[in-house]
Amino acid sequence: MEPWNVLLVSHVIAALFVLAIGPLQILRRRRDRIHRTMGYVWVSAMYYVCFSSFWIVSDGHFSWLHGLSAFTIVTVTLGLVSAIRGNIASHLGNMIGSYIGIAVAFAFAVTVPGRAIPALLATDPASVVFVCGLVVLSTVAIFVSLKRGGRAGGPARTVAAANVTPARARS
């Protein structure tokens, strides 16, 4: 079993963000600014998960998960380029396929004995629940913040709008 270190912890947290953001992106009907912004966050986290995996090795050897990481780098890039070019069918296929790939990798990482996550689940389940809760809460906070457009309250008032008096009041 690999010891927990900064690389492994950051890899797992980024993967949890990918898993949390994915359904929001896939299931939302609107493809708007929120979708685009959350998509860039998702792509960044996905790239981090894939590239960081090459430094996480067991017994100094790569596994099939590293092959999946290389393949996912290609499919995420193709999905991103497809969206930019307006090829929505290709974008959808590549991104959903990438999400399925990371879900399979996550299932493997959680269920195979001898890996770091099952060991942590057995020894410190409260930490796992806490971190997962923080990731979900952070994802919701980002989404709500984007949905509100960065406003704390209602629409922002400008100085010009505040100083305008109705025409009836001037006479």
C-alpha positions, 0 to 999 in steps of 0.5 A: 500500500502506498503511504498518503502524501501530498500528491496522492491526497491532491490526486484523490481530491481532484478526482472527487471534484471530477466525479462531483462536477460531471453529473452537473455538466451532463444532466443540466439542460442549459449549455450556458456560461455556467456550463462553460465555466464548470467545464473548464474547472472539470477539464483542469481537474481531469488533466490534473488527475490524469497527469498526476497519476503517472507519479503514483506507481505501485512497486515502480510499475505502471498499471492499466490505470496509467493507460486509461489516464493517457487515453483520457488525456486524449479524449478530454482534449478531443472533447474540449476542441470539439466544443470550441469548434462547435461539434457538440456530438463529438464533445458530448461523446468524448466528455461522457466517455471520459467521465465513465472512464474516471468512474471505472477507475474510481470504482477500482481504486475504492474496491480493490484491497491493498490500495490506499483508499480502501485502507483509509476507509477501514482505518479512518472513515470519518476523514473520508466522509469529511473530505467527500462532504467538503468536495460536494459542498465546494462544488455546490458553492461554485455552482451557486456562485456562478448561477448568481453571477457573482452577486451577493444580493440583487442587481448591482447599483451604479452611482449613475443609477442611484442619482437618477430621479424620475421626471415627475419629481423634477418638476 
